[in-house]
Amino acid sequence: MSSNIFFADDELNVRLAMRLLLDQAGYKLVGEAGDTESLLAQVSSSPPDVILLDWELPGLRAQHLLPVLRKYCPHTKVIAVSAQPEAQRAAITSGVDAFVSKGNSSDELLAILAHISSE
């Protein structure tokens, strides 16, 4: 697993848990952010392979953030992560590469990551 992953979520406890999960699964977490401004500042200079994006991340709304991310990181895969499973349709329509609910098991998230990373 050589994918460089960036995780953007406004909840510190969620970021800590994700860091632990990704580390144990053999992924490299190259950065994290708690808002869209920090996310853009970090990924524009060093695009990761995958961005795990909290669909409700404070700042620029995710639907408007995606085109900006695509401009700065055209080859980066974006996985929307949300506590609201009903956000899946909007996320997919907006152009994310995959969607995962925060209510899903960690195995489901890792399976989606493995699939996206192999594309």
Contacts in CASP RR format, 6 or more apart in sequence:
PFRMAT RR
TARGET T0000
AUTHOR 0000-0000-0000
METHOD contacts of the structure
MODEL  1
MSSNIFFADDELNVRLAMRLLLDQAGYKLVGEAGDTESLLAQVSSSPPDV
ILLDWELPGLRAQHLLPVLRKYCPHTKVIAVSAQPEAQRAAITSGVDAFV
SKGNSSDELLAILAHISSE
1 25 0 8 1.000
1 26 0 8 1.000
1 27 0 8 1.000
1 28 0 8 1.000
1 114 0 8 1.000
1 117 0 8 1.000
2 28 0 8 1.000
2 49 0 8 1.000
3 27 0 8 1.000
3 28 0 8 1.000
3 48 0 8 1.000
3 49 0 8 1.000
3 50 0 8 1.000
3 113 0 8 1.000
3 117 0 8 1.000
4 28 0 8 1.000
4 30 0 8 1.000
4 48 0 8 1.000
4 49 0 8 1.000
4 50 0 8 1.000
5 22 0 8 1.000
5 27 0 8 1.000
5 28 0 8 1.000
5 29 0 8 1.000
5 30 0 8 1.000
5 31 0 8 1.000
5 48 0 8 1.000
5 49 0 8 1.000
5 50 0 8 1.000
5 51 0 8 1.000
5 52 0 8 1.000
5 113 0 8 1.000
6 29 0 8 1.000
6 30 0 8 1.000
6 31 0 8 1.000
6 32 0 8 1.000
6 33 0 8 1.000
6 39 0 8 1.000
6 42 0 8 1.000
6 43 0 8 1.000
6 48 0 8 1.000
6 50 0 8 1.000
6 51 0 8 1.000
6 52 0 8 1.000
7 15 0 8 1.000
7 18 0 8 1.000
7 19 0 8 1.000
7 22 0 8 1.000
7 29 0 8 1.000
7 31 0 8 1.000
7 32 0 8 1.000
7 33 0 8 1.000
7 51 0 8 1.000
7 52 0 8 1.000
8 32 0 8 1.000
8 33 0 8 1.000
8 34 0 8 1.000
8 35 0 8 1.000
8 36 0 8 1.000
8 38 0 8 1.000
8 39 0 8 1.000
8 51 0 8 1.000
8 52 0 8 1.000
8 53 0 8 1.000
8 54 0 8 1.000
8 57 0 8 1.000
9 15 0 8 1.000
9 18 0 8 1.000
9 32 0 8 1.000
9 34 0 8 1.000
9 52 0 8 1.000
9 54 0 8 1.000
9 57 0 8 1.000
9 81 0 8 1.000
10 34 0 8 1.000
10 35 0 8 1.000
10 54 0 8 1.000
10 56 0 8 1.000
10 57 0 8 1.000
10 58 0 8 1.000
11 54 0 8 1.000
14 54 0 8 1.000
14 102 0 8 1.000
15 32 0 8 1.000
15 34 0 8 1.000
18 29 0 8 1.000
18 32 0 8 1.000
18 52 0 8 1.000
19 29 0 8 1.000
19 32 0 8 1.000
21 106 0 8 1.000
21 109 0 8 1.000
21 110 0 8 1.000
22 28 0 8 1.000
22 29 0 8 1.000
23 29 0 8 1.000
25 110 0 8 1.000
25 113 0 8 1.000
27 113 0 8 1.000
30 46 0 8 1.000
30 48 0 8 1.000
31 42 0 8 1.000
31 48 0 8 1.000
33 39 0 8 1.000
33 42 0 8 1.000
33 57 0 8 1.000
34 57 0 8 1.000
34 58 0 8 1.000
35 57 0 8 1.000
35 58 0 8 1.000
35 59 0 8 1.000
36 57 0 8 1.000
36 58 0 8 1.000
36 59 0 8 1.000
36 60 0 8 1.000
36 65 0 8 1.000
37 59 0 8 1.000
39 51 0 8 1.000
39 53 0 8 1.000
39 57 0 8 1.000
39 65 0 8 1.000
40 65 0 8 1.000
40 68 0 8 1.000
40 69 0 8 1.000
40 72 0 8 1.000
43 51 0 8 1.000
43 69 0 8 1.000
43 72 0 8 1.000
43 73 0 8 1.000
43 76 0 8 1.000
44 72 0 8 1.000
44 73 0 8 1.000
47 72 0 8 1.000
47 73 0 8 1.000
47 75 0 8 1.000
47 76 0 8 1.000
48 73 0 8 1.000
48 76 0 8 1.000
49 76 0 8 1.000
49 77 0 8 1.000
49 117 0 8 1.000
50 76 0 8 1.000
50 77 0 8 1.000
50 78 0 8 1.000
50 79 0 8 1.000
50 113 0 8 1.000
50 116 0 8 1.000
50 117 0 8 1.000
51 69 0 8 1.000
51 73 0 8 1.000
51 76 0 8 1.000
51 77 0 8 1.000
51 78 0 8 1.000
51 79 0 8 1.000
52 79 0 8 1.000
52 81 0 8 1.000
53 62 0 8 1.000
53 65 0 8 1.000
53 69 0 8 1.000
53 78 0 8 1.000
53 79 0 8 1.000
53 80 0 8 1.000
53 81 0 8 1.000
53 96 0 8 1.000
54 81 0 8 1.000
54 82 0 8 1.000
55 62 0 8 1.000
55 80 0 8 1.000
55 81 0 8 1.000
55 82 0 8 1.000
55 84 0 8 1.000
55 87 0 8 1.000
55 90 0 8 1.000
55 91 0 8 1.000
56 62 0 8 1.000
56 82 0 8 1.000
56 83 0 8 1.000
56 84 0 8 1.000
56 87 0 8 1.000
57 65 0 8 1.000
60 68 0 8 1.000
62 80 0 8 1.000
62 91 0 8 1.000
62 94 0 8 1.000
63 90 0 8 1.000
63 94 0 8 1.000
66 78 0 8 1.000
66 94 0 8 1.000
66 95 0 8 1.000
66 96 0 8 1.000
69 76 0 8 1.000
69 78 0 8 1.000
77 97 0 8 1.000
77 98 0 8 1.000
77 116 0 8 1.000
77 117 0 8 1.000
77 119 0 8 1.000
78 95 0 8 1.000
78 96 0 8 1.000
78 97 0 8 1.000
79 96 0 8 1.000
79 97 0 8 1.000
79 98 0 8 1.000
79 99 0 8 1.000
79 100 0 8 1.000
79 112 0 8 1.000
79 113 0 8 1.000
79 116 0 8 1.000
80 87 0 8 1.000
80 88 0 8 1.000
80 91 0 8 1.000
80 92 0 8 1.000
80 96 0 8 1.000
80 98 0 8 1.000
80 99 0 8 1.000
80 100 0 8 1.000
81 99 0 8 1.000
81 100 0 8 1.000
81 101 0 8 1.000
81 102 0 8 1.000
81 109 0 8 1.000
82 88 0 8 1.000
82 91 0 8 1.000
82 99 0 8 1.000
82 100 0 8 1.000
82 101 0 8 1.000
82 102 0 8 1.000
83 101 0 8 1.000
83 102 0 8 1.000
83 103 0 8 1.000
84 101 0 8 1.000
85 101 0 8 1.000
85 103 0 8 1.000
87 99 0 8 1.000
88 99 0 8 1.000
88 101 0 8 1.000
91 99 0 8 1.000
92 99 0 8 1.000
97 116 0 8 1.000
97 119 0 8 1.000
98 112 0 8 1.000
98 115 0 8 1.000
98 116 0 8 1.000
100 108 0 8 1.000
100 109 0 8 1.000
100 112 0 8 1.000
END
